[in-house]
Amino acid sequence: MEFNLKSMQKKGQAGLNSKMTALIGAVIVIFLVVALAPEMFEQLGVLEANVDTPGWVPVVMYVIVGAGLVFLVWRTFNN
């Protein structure tokens, strides 16, 4: 059995390339979440201020939006 340095370098480079692509994608998702989350929660505040909205709707929406953002970031780092 012979050790092939070129083959090993190609395997290492391929693994590094996919990891860098995943890391860059994760950073982009983090920036999007940080940029968009305040706007989402601000609009939920507008919903909460509306007198026609039942009291339970804003609470449920805060949980849904928050959990959605957390799961988005979690799935991004898990892949």
URVEN-V683593 format. One record per pair of residues at least 24 apart in sequence whose ideal C-beta (glycine too) atoms are under 7 Angstrom apart, sorted by sequence separation. I is the first residue (numbers start at 0). J is the second residue. D is the distance in whole Angstrom. If there is no record, write none. Layout:
i: <I/I>
j: <J/J>
d: <D/D>
This chain:
i: <40/39/36/32/32/32/28/29/28/28/25/24/25/21>
j: <64/64/68/68/71/72/71/72/72/75/75/75/76/78>
d: <7/5/6/5/7/6/7/7/7/5/5/7/6/6>
